[in-house]
Amino acid sequence: MRAYYTAATLARLGDEMVGAAVPLLVLARTGGVLAGDISLAGLTLAAYALPSIGTGPLLGAWLDGTRHRRAALATNQLALAASMLGLVATVGAAPGWTAPAIALVAGLTVPMASGGFTGMLPLLVAPDRLAAANSAEAVSFSVASMAGPAVAGTVALVVSPAAAVAMIAGVAILSLVALLAVPAVPPRQGTTRLSVRDGVRHLLHTPRLRAVTLTSTVSFGAVGMLVVALPVRTGQLGISGNASGFVLAAFEAGCVVTNLALIRLQNRWQTVLVCTAAYGVVLAGWAAAPSFPVLLGLGLVAGFTLGPELPALLAARQRYTPAGLLSQVGTTGASLKVGASAMGSALGGQLVPTWGAAGVFSLVAALQVIAVLAGLLVSRPRPAARPAH
């Protein structure tokens, strides 16, 4: 398990660094944080995340029945390393369209860093240890999400945005090395006859699973806009846009605290909705933050509200999904979230110049409430069809 968590956390660390480092690289090489091409920054992030909408279900269906899971996870790390080095070499020196095109290559296997690893957990631990493993898995996500923006922001600030992007390639290779020590797991029994449609159908027809998936997808999509707007906002507050990663790191630190303190809440699917609603309330204050220290503090509080959400989401997938469909459902859910984030990033790049960063923050907060209402709406079982007379 040490090898598993090392490999998984490093894979997620590299993924989380992308959202903080790549926009800074694009902005730095197209005119600076306040004057650079923010539309291109948003499109590049979108290109990195958007392909997962199509590849997630396909990869999940294959993972449930293959003996080569580790090889598939390794492919993701190689694609990420190659793409990041490609961005360092071409952004600002080649036509603008090359940056999204290169990011697209890494985006094809992005679901592997989340659902691809998580689907292994029930095969590596005993059922009575799964709750603790879920909590540790959520900590893995939070540590990566906390350290990723902080490391990317620090390296970008102290050295350069290009160095931060190049470092992602190094982290990906380290994850690949750790992956070699993870035990091989057998394919899930009874999965050879399953198709992609089985996992999607189960996701759509299971009310509580449908509810947490829709809520988390809309919420995460809105956060894609926030990531694009945050460097602009920190620049407006008199701090370098490269410091935006520290706000995201404070948020993830808060997530770790409440994830560990409130582990019992993960057994309730409603935790996903409650946490998302509280998160939206706190985000509303980000738009009015008068200084960087206040924004940093609000980032921490926002993390407190959302900490139990991810382990509750993982537990809901495991509780309401047959073992033979778990990787499909996990990667499909992850791909929906990442794809929504991609669209959010692209939209944020278009909205920030007209709405301003504070206006985008307000929109992100409102979308959290909408996400919760949508989840409640679809959580009810569909009425059974009446027999024809």
BATI-52820 format. One record per residue: residue in three letters; x, y, z of N, C-alpha, C in turn. Coordinates in steps of 0.02 Angstrom, whole numbers, plus 32768, in hexadecimal, padded with zeros to 4 digits. Layout:
<recs>
AlaXYZXYZXYZ...
</recs>
This chain:
<recs>
Met80297FC48000800080008000802B803F8000Arg8067803B801F80938076801D80A680867FD5Ala80B580527FAE80C7805E7F69808B80797F42Tyr8050805F7F51801480767F2F800880C07F3CTyr800880D47F7C7FFA811A7F8D803181497F74Thr806E81317F7280A4815A7F57809981677F0DAla808C81317EE7808281377E9F804481617E90Ala800D81547EB47FCF81787EA87FD581C27EB9Thr7FF581D17EF27FFB82177F088028823E7ED9Leu805E821F7EC2808A82427E938067824D7E50Ala8040821C7E39801B82257DFB7FEA82607E01Arg7FC982637E3A7F9982997E457FBB82DC7E51Leu7FF782DA7E70801D83177E7A802D83377E36Gly8045830E7E07805483297DC5801683457DA4Asp7FDE83217DAA7FA083397D8D7F8A837B7DABGlu7F9083817DED7F7B83BF7E0F7FA983F97DFFMet7FE883EC7DF1801684217DE0800584407D9CVal7FE584197D717FD484317D2E7FA8846F7D32Gly7F74846C7D5C7F4584A37D607F6484E47D77Ala7F9984E07DA07FB9851C7DB87FF385327D8CAla801985027D70805685147D4C804A85257D03Val801F85007CE18016850B7C997FFA85507C8APro7FC585677CAD7FAD85AC7C9F7FE385E07CAALeu800C85D87CDE804286087CEA807586087CB2Leu808485CD7C9780B385C97C5F809785ED7C22Val805785E17C13803986007BD98035864C7BE1Leu802086627C1C801B86AA7C28805F86CB7C26Ala809186AB7C4680D486C87C4880F286D17C03Arg80E386A37BD6810286A67B9380D686CA7B60Thr809D86E37B76807287097B478063874F7B60Gly808B87687B90808287AD7BA5808187BA7BEFGly808287847C198080878E7C61803D877C7C7FVal803A87777CC27FFE87607CE47FC2878C7CD6Leu7FCC87CF7CD77F9387FC7CCD7F87880E7C84Ala7FB788027C597FAF88157C137FB587DB7BE2Gly7FC1879E7BFC7FCA87657BD07F89874C7BB2Asp7F8E87197B897F5586FD7B657F3086CC7B92Ile7F0186E67BB97EDD86BC7BE97EAE868B7BC5Ser7E97869D7B8A7E6D866F7B637E9586317B4FLeu7ED3863B7B397EFD86027B287F0D85D87B65Ala7F1785F87B9F7F2385D37BDD7EE785A67BEDGly7EAB85C27BE77E6F859B7BF57E6585627BC4Leu7E7285707B847E6A853C7B517E9D85047B5AThr7ED985157B6F7F0C84E17B7A7EF884B37BB4Leu7EDF84D17BEA7EC684A77C217E8B847D7C0BAla7E5F849A7BE37E2584757BCB7E3B843A7BA0Ala7E6C84457B757E85840F7B4A7EA483D67B73Tyr7EC183E77BAC7EDE83B47BD87EA8838A7BF8Ala7E7083A97C0A7E3D83867C307E04836A7C06Leu7DF283897BCF7DB683787BAA7DB683317B8DPro7DED83157B747DEA82D27B567DD2829C7B86Ser7DD882A77BC77DC682737BF77D7B82637BF5Ile7D5282917BDC7D0B82837BD77CFF82457BACGly7D26823E7B777D1E82047B4C7D4981C97B60Thr7D8681D67B797DB3819F7B887DA6817F7BCCGly7D8981A37BFC7D7E81887C3F7D5581477C3FPro7D1981477C217CF181097C217D1580D07BFCLeu7D3780DF7BC57D5A80AB7BA07D93808D7BC8Leu7DBA80B87BE87DF280A07C117DD980787C4CGly7DA3808E7C6C7D88806B7CA57D6F80267C93Ala7D4B80207C5B7D327FDF7C457D6C7FAF7C38Trp7DA27FC97C1B7DDC7F9E7C0D7E007F8B7C4DLeu7E077FBA7C7B7E2B7FAC7CB97E0A7F757CE2Asp7DC77F727CE27DA57F407D0A7DB47EF97CF2Gly7DC87EF07CB57DD37EAD7C9B7E1A7E9D7C87Thr7E4A7ECB7C937E8E7EBF7C7B7EBE7EAB7CB4Arg7EF27E877CA07F287E777CCF7F607EAB7CCBHis7F597EDC7CA17F8F7F0C7C947F7E7F517CAFArg7F607F547CEA7F4C7F947D077F887FC17D14Arg7FBE7FA57D2D7FF97FCE7D3C80177FEC7CFDAla80167FC77CC780307FE17C888006801B7C6FAla7FC580167C797F99804C7C647FA6808B7C8DLeu7FAF80827CCE7FBD80BB7CF9800180DB7CE7Ala803180B17CD5807280CA7CC1806E80F37C81Thr804280E07C54803A81057C168024814D7C24Asn7FFA81557C567FE481997C68801F81C47C7EGln804C81A77CA5808581CE7CBD80B581E17C84Leu80BF81B37C5680EA81C27C1D80CC81F87BF1Ala808A81F57BE5806982287BBC806D826C7BDDLeu8064826E7C1F806782AE7C4380AD82CC7C3FAla80E082A37C4B812582BC7C49813782D77C04Ala812682B27BD0813682C77B8C811283087B79Ser80D3830E7B8D80AC83497B7B80C583877B9EMet80D783807BDE80EF83BA7C03813183D47BE6Leu815D83A77BD5819C83BB7BB6818F83DB7B71Gly815C83C27B4F814983E07B0F813084277B17Leu810A84347B4C80F184787B58812A84A87B67Val815A84917B90819384BC7BA081B984D07B60Ala81BD84A17B3281E484AE7AF581BF84D97AC2Thr817D84DA7AC4815784FA7A8D812F85387A9FVal8117853E7ADD80EC85777AEE811485B87AE6Gly80F985E67ABF811A86257AB1814986237A77Ala815C85E77A60818A85E17A27816985C279EBAla812D85A879F38108858779BD80C285A679BAPro809D85997984805885B47980802F85A179BDGly800085CC79CF7FD985C37A0C7FB585817A10Trp7F9E856679D77F77852979D87F9F84EC79EEThr7FE284F179ED800A84B77A00800584A77A4AAla7FFB84DA7A747FF684CD7ABC7FB984A27ACDPro7F7C84B37AB67F4384867AC37F4D84417AA3Ala7F6C843E7A687F7683FE7A477FA483D07A70Ile7FD883EC7A8C800683C47AB57FE483AE7AF6Ala7FBF83DC7B167F9C83CC7B547F6983957B48Leu7F4C83937B0C7F1A83617AFB7F36831A7B01Val7F7583117AF07F9482CF7AF37F9482B47B3AAla7FA982DE7B6A7FA982C97BB07F6282BE7BCAGly7F3282E47BB07EEE82E07BC87ECB829F7BB8Leu7EE3827A7B877EC3823B7B737EC182087BABThr7EF382097BD77EF781D67C0C7EEE81F37C52Val7ED882317C587ED082527C997EA782297CCBPro7E7082087CB87E4981E27CEA7E7181AD7D0FMet7EAA81987CF37ED381667D157EED817E7D58Ala7EFB81BF7D5E7F1881D97D9C7EE581D97DD5Ser7EA681D77DC57E7381D77DFA7E4F81947DFCGly7E1F81897DCF7DF8814B7DD17E22810E7DC1Gly7E5681147D987E7F80DB7D887EA280BE7DC5Phe7EBD80E97DF07EDC80D17E2D7EA780BC7E60Thr7E7480E47E6A7E4380D77E9E7E2080947E93Gly7E1680817E547DF680417E467E1D80057E5FMet7E5D800E7E6F7E867FD77E887E7B7FCA7ED2Leu7E627FFB7EF77E5E7FF57F407E3A7FB77F58Pro7DFD7FA97F407DDB7F6C7F597E007F2C7F49Leu7E2F7F2D7F1A7E567EF27F097E967EED7F32Leu7EA77F227F557EE57F247F7C7EDA7F1F7FC7Val7E9E7F317FE07E917F3180277E537F068037Ala7E517EEE80757E177EC7808C7DDB7EF48094Pro7D9D7ED8808D7D617F0280927D5C7F2980D3Asp7D747F0B810C7D6E7F2E814B7DA07F688152Arg7DCE7F6E81237DFE7FA581247DF07FD880EDLeu7DB97FCE80C97DAC7FF980907D9C804180A5Ala7D79804A80DD7D69808E80F37DA880B58102Ala7DD7809581257E1780B781347E3E80C480F3Ala7E3A809480C47E5D809D80857E3F80D7805DAsn7DFC80DE80607DDB8117803E7DF28159805BSer7DF7815B809D7E0E819980BD7E5581A980A9Ala7E80817680A87EC5818080927EC881958049Glu7E9B817980217E98818B7FDA7E8481D57FD2Ala7E5481EB7FFB7E4082317FF87E79825E800EVal7EA0824780417EDA826E80567F0D8271801DSer7F14823A7FF77F41823B7FBE7F2E82717F8CPhe7EED82757F7D7ED582AA7F517EE282EF7F6ESer7ED382F67FAF7EDB83387FCE7F23834D7FD3Val7F4F831E7FE57F96832E7FE97FB083447FA5Ala7F9B831F7F717FB083317F2E7F9483757F1ASer7F5483807F2A7F3483BF7F187F5183F97F3FMet7F6783EB7F7D7F84841F7FA77FCC842E7F91Ala7FF383F97F88803984037F77804284197F2EGly801784007F01801F840F7EBA8020845A7EABPro7FEB847E7EBC7FEB84C67EB0802384EB7ED6Ala803084D47F15806484F67F3C80A984ED7F1DVal80B884AF7F0A80F984A27EEB80FF84C67EA9Ala80CA84C27E8080CB84E37E3F80D2852E7E48Gly80AD854B7E7780B185937E8380F485A97E9CThr811285817ECA815385927EE6818985907EB1Val818A85597E8A81BD85537E5681B585897E21Ala817685987E0F816985CC7DDE818086107DF7Leu8176861C7E388187865C7E5681D386647E5FVal81F3862E7E76823B86317E87826686267E49Val825185F87E1E827985E87DE2825686047DA5Ser822485E07D8C81FE85F77D5181C385C97D46Pro818E85E17D24815685B57D13816D85797CE9Ala819E85827CBE81B7854B7C9581D585147CC0Ala81F985287CF5821684F77D2281DF84D07D47Ala81A984F37D58817184D17D7A8151849D7D4DVal814884AD7D0D812B847E7CDE815A84437CD2Ala819B84507CCD81CC841B7CC481CD83ED7D00Met81C184087D3B81C283E07D78818983AC7D77Ile815283BD7D56811A838D7D518132834D7D2FAla815B83557CFB8177831A7CD981A082F07D09Gly81C8830F7D3381F082EB7D6381C582C57D95Val819182E57DAE816382C47DDD814182887DBDAla812E828E7D7E810E82577D5A813D821B7D55Ile817C82277D4981AC81F07D4481B681CF7D88Leu81B881F67DBD81BD81D97E01818181AC7E11Ser814681C27DFC810A81997E06811181577DE1Leu812C815A7DA58136811D7D7D816580ED7DA1Val819A81067DC081C980DC7DE481A780BB7E20Ala817F80E27E46815C80C57E7F812980917E6ALeu810C809B7E3080D9806C7E1780F580267E0CLeu813680217DFF81557FE07DF481517FB47E32Ala814B7FD27E6E81487FAC7EAC81007F9B7EC1Val80CE7FB27E9D80897FA37EAD80797F5C7E95Pro805B7F327EBF804B7EEE7EA9801B7EED7E6EAla80267EBD7E417FF77EB37E0A7FB57E997E27Val7F7D7EB17E0C7F3C7E9A7E247F197E767DEAPro7EF27E427DFB7ECF7E1C7DC77E957E447DACPro7E7C7E337D707E3F7E547D577E047E417D83Arg7DD37E6B7D867D987E5C7DAE7D727E227D8FGln7D5A7DF77DB97D347DBD7DA07CF27DD47D82Gly7CE07DB47D4B7C9F7DC27D2D7C9C7E017D05Thr7CD57E1C7CF07CD47E5C7CCC7CE07E547C81Thr7CEF7E187C6A7D017E107C247CC87E1F7BF5Arg7C8A7E177C0C7C517E227BE07C337E687BE7Leu7C517E907C127C357ED27C1E7C4D7F027BE8Ser7C237F347BD97C357F677BA97C357FAB7BCBVal7C4B7FDD7BA67C4A80217BC17C0480357BD5Arg7BD3801F7BB07B8E80327BBF7B7780197C03Asp7B927FE17C1B7B7D7FC67C5B7B8C7FF77C94Gly7BC980117C947BDB80407CC97BB480817CC4Val7BAC809C7C887B8780DA7C807B3E80D07C93Arg7B2280977C7E7ADC80897C8E7AD180847CDAHis7B0080627CFB7AFA805C7D447AFF80A07D65Leu7B2C80CA7D4D7B35810D7D697AF681367D61Leu7AD581307D287A9A81587D1B7A5C813F7D3FHis7A5980FE7D4D7A1C80E07D687A1E80D27DB3Thr7A5580E67DD47A5A80DE7E1D7A5281237E3DPro7A1981317E5D7A0981767E727A3E81987E9CArg7A5681787ED07A86819A7EFC7ACA81A27EDBLeu7ADD81717EB47B1B81777E8E7B1581AE7E59Arg7ADB81B17E3A7ACD81E67E097AD1822B7E2AAla7AB782307E677AB582707E897AFB828A7E9BVal7B24825F7EB87B6782767ECC7B9282847E8FThr7B87825E7E597BAE82697E1C7B9D82AC7DFDLeu7B5C82BB7DF87B4882FB7DD97B5F83367E03Thr7B5683317E457B6B83687E717BB683757E6CSer7BDE83407E717C2683497E6F7C3E83617E2BThr7C1C834C7DF67C3183607DB37C2483AA7DA7Val7BE983C27DB97BDA84097DB07C0784347DDCSer7C12841D7E1A7C3D84427E497C8484477E2EPhe7C9E840F7E177CE3840E7DFF7CEB84367DBFGly7CB784347D957CBA845C7D587CBF84A67D67Ala7C9B84BD7D9A7C9E85037DAD7CE385167DC6Val7D0384E77DEA7D4584F47E047D7884FE7DCCGly7D6B84E17D917D9684ED7D577D9A85377D46Met7D62855B7D4E7D6285A47D427D8B85C77D78Leu7D8485AF7DB67DA785CF7DEE7DF385CC7DE6Val7E0C85937DCE7E54858A7DC67E7185BC7D94Val7E4B85C97D5E7E6285F97D2C7E6086407D47Ala7E2D86507D6F7E2486947D887E5286A57DC2Leu7E6886727DE77E8D867E7E257ECF86A47E1APro7EF986927DE87F3786B97DDF7F2A87027DD1Val7EF487117DAC7EE387577D9E7ED0877B7DDEArg7EA887597E087E9287787E467ECC87867E76Thr7EFA87567E7D7F3387627EA97F5F879B7E8EGly7F6387A07E4C7F8887D87E2F7F66881A7E3EGln7F24881C7E3D7EFE88597E4D7F06886D7E96Leu7F12883B7EC17F1A884A7F097F61885E7F1BGly7F8B88687EE87FCF887F7EF4800288497F00Ile7FEE880A7EF6801C87D27EFE802687B27EBASer806187987EAD806D87787E6C803987437E5DGly802487407E1F7FF5870D7E0A801086C77E17Asn805286BF7E1A8071867F7E28805F86667E6EAla804786937E9A803686807EDF7FF186627EE4Ser7FCC865C7EAC7F89863F7EAF7F8A85F87EC8Gly7FC085D47EBC7FC6858F7ED37FC285897F1EPhe7FD685BD7F437FD485BA7F8C7F8C85BB7FA6Val7F6085DD7F837F1985DD7F967EFC85977F8ELeu7F0C85777F567EF585337F4A7F1485037F7DAla7F52850F7F917F7284E47FC37F5084EC8007Ala7F3E852980197F1A853480587ED685108057Phe7EB58512801E7E7584EF80177E7E84A48023Glu7EB1848680057EBB843E800D7ED0842D8054Ala7EF5845A80767F07844E80BC7EC9844980E7Gly7E98847480DA7E59847080FD7E35842F80EFCys7E38841880B17E1883D8809F7E35839E80C6Val7E77839C80CE7E97836680F27E7F8364813AVal7E79839E815A7E6683A181A07E21838281ABThr7DEF839781867DAC837E81917DA283388175Asn7DC8832681437DC482E1812A7DD882B08161Leu7E0F82BE81857E25829181BA7DFA829781F8Ala7DE282D282077DBB82DC82447D7482C2823ELeu7D5982C182027D1382AE81F87D0D827081CCIle7D37823E81D87D39820381AE7CF781DD81AEArg7CD281E081E57C9381BB81E97C5E81D581B9Leu7C65821381A37C33822F81767C3682118130Gln7C6C81ED81217C7281D380DD7C3F819E80CDAsn7C20818080FE7BEE814C80F17BAA816880DCArg7BA381A980DB7B6381C780C87B6B81EC8085Trp7B4481D880547B4A81F780127B3682408014Gln7B09825280447AF3829880497B2D82C7805BThr7B6382AB80767B9D82D580887BB782FB804BVal7BB482DC80117BCC82FD7FD37BA5833D7FC7Leu7B63833A7FD07B3883747FC27B4183AA7FF8Val7B44839580377B4A83C5806E7B8D83EB8069Cys7BC383C6805C7C0483E680577C078417801CThr7BE984047FE47BEA842F7FA97BC484707FB7Ala7B8C846A7FDA7B6584A67FEA7B8D84D68017Ala7BAD84BA804B7BD584E380787C1085038053Tyr7C2C84DE80267C6484F67FFC7C4F85337FD4Gly7C1385307FB77BFA85697F907BF185A77FBAVal7BDA859E7FF77BD085D880247C1285FB8031Val7C4785D4803F7C8885F1804D7CA58612800ELeu7C9D85F17FD57CB8860E7F977C9A86527F87Ala7C5D865E7F9C7C3E869F7F907C6786D87FAFGly7C8B86C77FE67CB486FA80067CF587077FE1Trp7D0A86D97FB67D4986E47F917D4587227F65Ala7D0B872F7F497D0387687F1B7D0E87AA7F3FAla7CFF87AB7F807D0487EA7FA57D4487F07FCEAla7D7087BF7FC97DAE87C17FF07DD688007FE0Pro7DE6882B80127E08886A80047E5488658000Ser7E70882B80147EB9882480147ECB87DB800BPhe7F0B87D07FFB7F22878B7FF17F1E87628031Pro7F32877B806C7F2B875380A97EE3873D80B7Val7EB3876980A97E6D875680B47E59871F8083Leu7E6E872680447E5F86F380137E7F86B08026Leu7EBB86B380417EDD867680577EB78654808FGly7E9E867D80BF7E77866280F67E35864480DELeu7E15866480AF7DD6864A80947DE28609806EGly7E1D8603804F7E2F85C4802F7E32858B8060Leu7E4F8598809B7E52856580CF7E0D855180E7Val7DE2858380F37D9E8575810B7D76854D80D6Ala7D7F855F80977D5E853980627D7384F08063Gly7DB384E480727DCA849F80777DA9847A80B1Phe7D9F849C80E97D7D847D81227D388463810DThr7D15848A80E57CD1847880D27CCE843C80A2Leu7D02843480787CFE840180447D2583C28054Gly7D4883C0808D7D738388809E7D528343809BPro7D17833A80BA7CF882F680BA7CD882E38078Glu7CD7831180477CB1830380097CCF82CA7FE0Leu7D1082CA7FD67D2E82977FAB7D2A82507FC7Pro7D3C824580087D34820080217CEB81E98020Ala7CBC821880297C75820580257C6381F27FDELeu7C7F82157FAD7C7382047F677C8F81BF7F56Leu7CCD81B17F6C7CEB81707F5F7CC381387F80Ala7CAD81447FBE7C8681117FE27C4381047FBFAla7C2481397FA47BE481307F817BEE81067F42Arg7C2481127F1E7C3280E87EE37C3A809F7EF6Gln7C5F80937F2B7C6B804E7F407C2C802D7F5BArg7C0380527F7E7BC780377F9D7B9180267F6ATyr7B8A80517F387B5280497F097B67802D7EC5Thr7BA580127EC17BBD7FF77E817BD57FB07E89Pro7BC07F827E5D7BDB7F3E7E5F7C267F3F7E52Ala7C497F0E7E6F7C927F0C7E6A7CAA7F0C7E21Gly7C857EEA7DF67C9A7EE57DB07C937F247D88Leu7C737F577DA57C697F977D827C8E7FD17DA3Leu7CB47FC27DD97CCF7FF87E027D0080247DDCSer7D2D80067DB57D5D80307D8F7D3A80597D5AGln7D07803B7D3A7CE180607D087CBF809D7D27Val7C9D80917D5E7C7A80C87D7F7CAB80FC7D99Gly7CE480E57DB57D1681147DD07D3581407D9AThr7D4A81217D637D6A81497D2E7D3681737D09Thr7CF8815A7D037CC481837CE37CB581C07D0DGly7CAE81B67D4F7CA281EF7D7B7CDB82207D7AAla7D1982057D7B7D5482317D787D5782577D36Ser7D4782357CFF7D4A82567CBE7D15828C7CB7Leu7CDB82817CD57CA882B57CD47CBF82F37CFALys7CDE82E87D347CF683217D5B7D2E83467D37Val7D5D83207D1C7D9583407CF97D7D83647CBAGly7D4F83437C967D3483637C5A7D0E83A37C6AAla7CE783A07CA07CC383DC7CB57CF384137CC9Ser7D2A84007CEA7D5D84317CFC7D7C84507CBEAla7D8484277C897DA084417C4B7D7484767C2CMet7D3384687C2B7D0484997C107D0284D77C3CGly7D0884CC7C7E7D0B85057CAB7D4885307C9FSer7D8185107C937DBE85367C857DB8855F7C45Ala7D9D853F7C117D9485637BD27D63859E7BDBLeu7D2D85927BFF7CFC85C87C0A7D1985FE7C36Gly7D4085EA7C687D5F861C7C937D8E864A7C6DGly7DB3862D7C3E7DDF86567C157DBB868A7BECGln7D7C867C7BDB7D5486AC7BB57D3186DF7BE3Leu7D2086CA7C207CF986F57C4C7D2487267C74Val7D6087127C867D89873D7CB17D9587827C93Pro7DA487897C517DAF87CC7C357D7287F97C39Thr7D3587DC7C397CF988067C3A7CD9880A7C7FTrp7CD787D37CA47CB787D17CE57CE787E67D1DGly7D2887DD7D117D5987E77D457D5F87A97D70Ala7D9787A17D927DA287667DBB7D6E87607DF3Ala7D5D87987E137D2D87967E4A7CE887807E31Gly7CD587967DF67C9687807DD97C9487367DCBVal7CCC871B7DB47CD086D37DA87CCC86AC7DE9Phe7CEC86C67E1E7CE786A67E5F7C9D86A17E76Ser7C7886D67E6C7C3186D67E7F7C0A86A27E58Leu7C19869C7E187BF8866A7DEE7C0986237E06Val7C4786177E187C5C85D57E307C3685C47E70Ala7C2F85F57E9D7C0A85E97EDB7BC185D77ECDAla7BA285FC7E9F7B5C85EE7E8E7B5485A87E70Leu7B8485937E487B7F85517E287B8585187E5BGln7BA485257E957BA584F17EC97B5E84E37EE3Val7B3885187EEC7AF385117F037AC984ED7ECDIle7AD485007E8F7AB084DF7E587AC284957E55Ala7B0184857E627B16843F7E627AF184167E96Val7AE984337ED17AC684107F077A7C84067EF6Leu7A5C843A7EDC7A1584347ECA7A0C84007E93Ala7A3A83FE7E637A3583CC7E2E7A3E83867E4AGly7A6C837E7E7A7A75833D7E997A3883257EBFLeu7A1983537EE379DC83417F0879A5832C7ED7Leu79A1834F7EA0796C83427E70797182FC7E52Val79AF82E67E4479B782A47E2379C2826C7E55Ser79C1827B7E9779CD82477EC9798F821C7ED5Arg795682327EBC7919820C7EC6791381D57E92Pro78FE81997EA778F581637E7778C181767E43Arg78CD81607E06789D816D7DD2785F81417DDCPro7823815D7DD277E781337DDB77E680F97DAAAla77D180C07DC477CD80857D997797808E7D64Ala77A580737D29777580787CF37737804E7D02Arg76FD80697CF576BF80457D0076B380137CC8Pro769C7FD87CDA768E7FA67CA576567FBD7C79Ala765D7FAE7C3976297FC17C0975EB7F967C13His75B17FB57C0B75717F917C1275587F7C7BCE
</recs>
